[in-house]
Amino acid sequence: MEFKELVKGVKIPVIGMGTFGIGGEMSPDTSHDKECIAALRRGIELGMTHIDTAEMYAAGHSEEVVGKAIRPFDRGKLFITSKVWRTNLKYNDLLNAAKRSLKRLEIEQMDLYLVHWHNPDIPLKETMRGMEYLLEQELTRFIGVSNFSVEEMKEAQSYLDKAKIVNNQVEYSLMRREPEKELLPFCQKNEIMLTAYSPLGHGALVKKKIPLLDALAKKYNKTSVQIALNWLLSKDWVITIPKASNIKHVEENFGAVGWKLSKEDMEKLDKLVI
Ligand code: NAP
């Protein structure tokens, strides 16, 4: 596995595992738990030890599946991220939501806790004070945000006394390039990790025929999926979290690390319009 430095002395795998759809989507569905647990465990064995989940996924069941999947592993070797949903952003609601997530995950502390989406009906100041309290209580090691613009990130940071927002998780892939305009340069300048979610376009990138990806896959003896993920990981301050619910996909995604696209091929992909 390759790592990037989240903050000084703390490394995070460049490729982790997403879990939206694991344990159900909007409500719990236990019918595929066994395969999903096996897929997550295979990923951890391979070094994809960053697992991303959220209280909203499968109404909490996704966190329960992650909790079961990680049970046999050394907690210290894992990096667990979860997120608080936009309706739970008042101070006390936030604390209670974090405690419920920890219980479902069967862990004492999260590595990273994110505000899933900004909610304009709840003062961001109250939310960020709550996030800082979670840090003080050691219920999470780091805090961050998701789906925040540069302006929202600056505002959120301004309400924190000592803590730093270390991460913004946003949609970023060969199909969704918006972060490149403002957000990614801001994160790079301020040393904030950007986690690229839906790196495979929620699966759409896999289904689409994209001649440049096919040609590069042939050239590097990799798959189109591996080319698309490697392109993301080659960007400074970017990590990613593809979701895969079967072992074959997990193994393929893992093959996106350990090699490099040439500068010219990176440039071709940078210019690709899908
Ligand atoms: P994604 O990772 O871009 O795509 C997932 C889809 O691609 C699944 O259908 C999966 O199928 C398929 N897939 C994965 N690896 C594959 C492979 N090697 N070959 C062929 N198909 C493959 O989409 P995503 O789930 O939307 O995003 C990833 C994670 O980001 C989520 O799970 C979640 O943790 C996070 N996320 C966060 C937010 C947010 O608001 N913060 C929003 C969306 C997503 P199988 O399941 O069958 O393997």
Residues whose N, C-alpha, C, O or C-beta is under 5 A from the ligand:
A	BS01	NAP	G18 T19 F20 D52 H116 S146 Q169 Y197 S198 P199 L200 G201 H202 G203 V206 V225 I241 P242 K243 A244 S245 N246 H249 E252 N253
